[in-house]
């Protein structure tokens, strides 16, 4: 089993997971198509980050939601260490982040992922995210997939 705990963007374990995610994405995409958000640059009042842990306390994944005003939130920095994939942890992290968005009365969630991240795209589609056009601050990118989900 897993449990989740909120974490500040500066949390060392969160930063380690984000570094692992960046290293993985940098191997898949050119720099212009890596839309990596610096969580620490976001105002804490507009950001919720979480760590996923095993019952033994090992950090195995993370995710964040950027709360963008009254209309939308954006899922960012979803990552699960390879050894822990296949345990439905992505669905659980996403559900937790959706819960945060709902508590903030956000009617929509959106996200950007890369075309080579097939498992992530399947996860989001299985969780009722639908492909959409690029949204600000992004520009259309042939290596990106943009998705959104109505929460109401």
N, C-alpha and C positions, 0 to 999 in steps of 0.2 A: 504494500500500500504506500501511498504518497500523501504528503501534506504540503500545504502552501503557507508561506509567510510573506507579508509585505516587506519590502526592503527599499531603502533609499537608493537613488541612482548611484551614489558613491560607494555602496556596499562592495567590499573587495571580492566576494564570491560572485556577485552579479557582474562586476567588471571583468572577472576571469571568463565567465560564460560568454559575455559580449565579445571579448577578444577571440575566443574560439569560433564564434559565429562569424565574425569579420574575416578571420583567416580562411574559413571554409568558403564564404561568399567571394572573397577576393580571388580564389582559385577558379571560380566558375564564371566570373563576369569582369569585363573591363571596368576601370575606375569610374568612368562616366555613367555606368549602369549600376553602381553600388550606391544605393540610397540609404546609407547607414545613418541613423539618427544618433547624435550624441545625447544620451539620456541626461547627462549631468548639466547640459546647457538648457534644459527645459525648466521652467518654473515648477517648483514642487507642488504647487496648488493645481497644476494642470497635468500631473503625471502620477500614475500608480504603477509600481513595479512589484513583481512577486518572484520568489524563488520556489522551486519545487524540490522537495527533499524526500528521501526514503525514510522509513520508520527509524532507521539507524542514524539519521541526520545528514546523510550524504547529499550534497547538492547535485541535482541531475538535470535541471532545466530552469527556464525562466520565461518571462513574458512581461509586456508592459502595455498600457493603454494611455494614449495622450488624449486628454479631455479637451476638445476643441470648441469651447463655447457651449451654447445651448443646443446645437443641432447635431454634431457628430463627434465621434471619437475615432482614433486610429490605433489599430493594433500594431505594435512594434516589438522587435527584439524577441520574437518567439524562437526558442531554441531548446532542443533536448539533446543531451549527449548521446552519441551513437549507441553506446551499450545499453541505453535505456529506452530506445525507440521500440515501438511495437507493443507497448503496454497501455495504449489509449491515454497516455499522459498528455498528448497534444490537445485532445478533446477536453480534458479536465482543466488544463491551463486556460484554454479559450473560454470555457464556460465560466470560470472564475472571473476572467477579465470582462466578459459580457455582463456578469452580475454587478461589477463595479460601474460599468457604463449605465446600466439600468438604475442603479441607486442615484446616479447623477441625472436621471431622467433624459438621457440621450436617446433620440429616436433612431439613430443610425450608427453603425460601426463600419469602418472601411479599412482597407489595408493594401499594401503593395508587396508583391513577392516576385521572384524571378522565374522565368520560363523553365529553367532547369531543375527547379525544386518541385518535382512531380508529387512527392508525398505530401508536401505542404499544400499544394493546390488541391489535392484530393481531400485532405483534412478540412480545408475551408469550405469546399463544395459540400462535403458530407455534413457540415455544420450550418448549411443553408446560406453561405455567402455566394453571391452571384457576380459574374464578371461584369465590369462596367468600364466606362471611359476613364482615362487619366483624370485625376483631380488635383487641385492646387495643394501643395506647391510643385507637384510633379508635371513634367511634360510627357507626351506620349513617348514610349521607349519600346522598341521591338523586343527587348529582353525582359520586359516587365509585364506582369499580370496585375491588373487593378481589380479589386473586388469590394463589394459592400453588402451589408445585411441590415434589413429593417428590424428594429427591436420592439416595435409596437404593433 
